[in-house]
Amino acid sequence: MDGVSEIVDRCRKSTASEGDYRCSRDDMIDHVPDEYADALLDDEYMERLVFAMDTLNKKRRNDMDRYVKLNMCVFYTLIVQAILGVLIAIYKTLLMPTHNFSMEANLEDVDMVLMLDASNHIGEDWERQHDSVMKFSSLLFNKTSEVKKTINSTAWKLIDEAKMNNTPLLARVLGIEVGGNKSVT
């Protein structure tokens, strides 16, 4: 390209009028290939080339602008997602701490002594005595189990009620289960 610019400079100096900087084809053909000489001397070709280059540059600029806008959209989406994650983490750790709900239910210990007649005068009714003792002890065991279940279910109801009272309004409206450990001993 340096050779072409030297030729153009030489042609400008050799022309008679100062406003006309156009070299002749003969001046350019010696130093420049035919394709370049024709292109440099053809005004319509140069005009079309400049227009085509402007069109391509506009298209590239639009593509680049679109690419930058898409990247900014992804960037802002990631920022919003990160901020939302931090807010949820703060809400879960500071604003809605975990509660441990527990209750201890004690049953009174009862000492019972069951006395049986082991003498020989009841010898023929020993089976009836044995059956009545078995029935009594199984009935006592079943009733004790029922009392334990009743106390346990009452304790669970009280824990659920306490949990519901400590649940924030938003969590209740959205039906979110508030974390926490429940235990009844």
C-alpha positions in Angstrom: 0.0 0.0 0.0 2.9 2.3 0.5 3.7 2.1 -3.2 0.1 3.1 -4.1 0.2 6.2 -1.8 3.5 7.3 -3.4 2.1 7.0 -6.8 -1.0 8.9 -5.8 1.2 11.7 -4.3 3.3 11.8 -7.5 0.2 12.0 -9.6 -1.2 14.9 -7.5 2.0 16.9 -8.0 2.0 16.2 -11.8 -1.5 17.4 -12.5 -2.1 20.9 -14.0 -5.1 22.0 -12.0 -5.0 21.9 -8.2 -8.6 20.7 -7.7 -8.1 17.6 -9.8 -6.1 14.9 -8.0 -6.8 12.1 -10.4 -4.0 10.2 -12.0 -4.1 8.7 -15.4 -4.4 5.0 -15.9 -1.0 5.0 -17.6 0.7 6.5 -14.5 -0.8 3.9 -12.2 -0.5 0.8 -14.5 3.3 0.7 -14.1 3.3 0.3 -10.3 -0.1 -1.0 -9.3 -1.9 -4.2 -10.4 -4.8 -3.7 -12.9 -7.5 -4.6 -10.3 -6.3 -1.9 -7.9 -5.8 0.7 -10.6 -9.3 0.2 -11.9 -10.7 0.3 -8.4 -8.9 3.6 -7.6 -10.0 5.2 -10.8 -13.6 4.1 -10.8 -15.8 6.6 -8.8 -18.9 4.4 -8.9 -17.0 1.4 -7.6 -15.5 3.4 -4.7 -18.9 4.8 -3.9 -20.5 1.3 -3.8 -17.5 0.1 -1.7 -17.9 2.8 0.8 -21.7 2.2 1.0 -21.2 -1.5 1.4 -18.6 -1.0 4.1 -20.9 1.4 5.9 -23.7 -1.1 5.8 -21.4 -3.9 7.1 -20.1 -1.6 9.8 -23.7 -0.7 10.9 -24.6 -4.4 10.9 -21.5 -5.2 13.0 -22.3 -2.3 15.4 -25.9 -3.4 15.8 -24.7 -7.0 16.4 -22.2 -5.8 19.0 -24.8 -3.6 20.6 -27.2 -6.5 20.8 -24.5 -8.7 22.3 -23.7 -6.1 24.9 -27.3 -5.6 25.8 -27.8 -9.4 26.1 -24.7 -9.7 28.3 -26.0 -6.8 30.5 -29.4 -8.5 30.8 -27.7 -11.7 31.9 -25.5 -9.7 34.3 -28.4 -7.9 35.9 -30.4 -11.2 36.1 -27.5 -12.8 38.0 -27.3 -9.8 40.3 -31.0 -9.9 41.1 -30.7 -13.7 41.7 -27.8 -13.2 44.1 -29.5 -10.4 46.0 -32.7 -12.6 46.3 -30.6 -15.5 47.5 -28.9 -13.3 50.2 -32.3 -12.0 51.3 -33.7 -15.5 51.6 -30.7 -16.6 53.6 -31.0 -13.6 55.9 -34.7 -14.3 56.3 -34.2 -17.9 57.1 -31.3 -17.4 59.5 -32.1 -14.1 61.3 -35.7 -13.3 60.9 -37.1 -16.8 61.3 -34.9 -18.7 63.7 -35.5 -22.4 64.4 -37.5 -23.2 67.5 -37.2 -26.3 69.5 -40.6 -27.4 70.8 -40.5 -30.0 73.4 -42.6 -31.2 76.3 -41.9 -33.6 79.1 -44.8 -35.5 80.5 -44.4 -37.6 83.6 -46.6 -40.3 84.9 -46.8 -41.0 88.5 -45.1 -44.2 89.5 -47.5 -46.6 91.2 -46.2 -49.4 93.3 -48.6 -52.3 93.4 -48.4 -55.5 95.3 -50.6 -58.3 94.0 -51.0 -61.0 96.6 -52.1 -64.5 95.7 -53.2 -67.2 97.9 -50.7 -70.0 97.5 -52.1 -72.3 100.1 -53.5 -75.7 99.3 -57.1 -74.9 100.3 -57.7 -73.1 97.0 -56.1 -75.9 95.1 -59.0 -76.6 92.7 -59.7 -72.9 92.0 -56.1 -72.0 91.2 -56.8 -71.8 87.5 -59.5 -69.2 88.1 -57.2 -67.2 90.4 -54.5 -67.4 87.8 -56.9 -66.2 85.0 -58.1 -63.3 87.1 -54.6 -62.2 87.9 -53.6 -62.4 84.2 -56.7 -60.4 83.2 -56.2 -57.8 85.9 -52.5 -57.3 84.9 -53.3 -57.1 81.2 -56.2 -54.7 81.9 -53.8 -52.6 84.0 -51.2 -52.6 81.3 -53.7 -51.6 78.6 -55.1 -48.8 80.7 -51.6 -47.5 81.4 -50.8 -47.6 77.7 -54.0 -45.7 76.9 -53.2 -43.0 79.5 -49.7 -42.7 78.0 -51.1 -42.3 74.5 -53.6 -39.7 75.7 -51.0 -37.7 77.5 -48.7 -38.0 74.4 -51.4 -36.8 72.0 -52.2 -33.9 74.3 -48.6 -33.0 74.4 -48.3 -33.1 70.6 -51.4 -30.9 70.3 -49.9 -28.4 72.7 -46.6 -28.4 70.8 -48.5 -27.9 67.4 -50.4 -25.0 69.0 -47.3 -23.4 70.3 -45.6 -23.9 66.9 -48.6 -22.3 65.1 -48.5 -19.3 67.5 -44.8 -18.8 66.7 -45.2 -19.1 63.0 -45.0 -15.7 61.1 -48.2 -14.5 59.4 -46.5 -14.7 55.9 -45.5 -18.3 56.5 -49.1 -19.2 57.6 -50.6 -17.5 54.6 -48.3 -19.2 52.2 -48.6 -22.5 54.0 -44.9 -22.8 54.7 -43.9 -25.3 57.3 -41.8 -23.6 59.9 -38.7 -25.6 60.8 -38.2 -26.9 64.3 -37.7 -30.0 66.3 -40.6 -31.5 68.1 -40.1 -34.1 70.8 -42.2 -35.5 73.6 -40.7 -37.6 76.3 
